[in-house]
Amino acid sequence: MDFLLRRLMRGAVERGLAGDYLAWFGVAGAAWVFLRLRRRADPLVLRLPVSKGEQYLVTVRDPGPAAHQAT
C-alpha cells in the first residue's frame, strides 16, 4: 500500500510541475497525508535477536483505563 501511495504522490507532483491542472498537487498532498497516517502506528517497544534454541515468553496485558488517563 505504501508503494502505491508513494507512486501516486510522485506521479501527481510530476504532472503538477509539468503544467497540468493544479488539482494534481492536491492529489499529491492527500497521498502524503494518507502515507503519514498509515505510519502513525504504535512504535516498536523491544527488538531482540532470537538464536536457534532460545525461547521468549511474550505477555500482553491491558494497562487499564487509569494508565490512559495519566497522560
Order of alpha helices (4+ residues) and beta strands (2+ residues): alpha-alpha-alpha
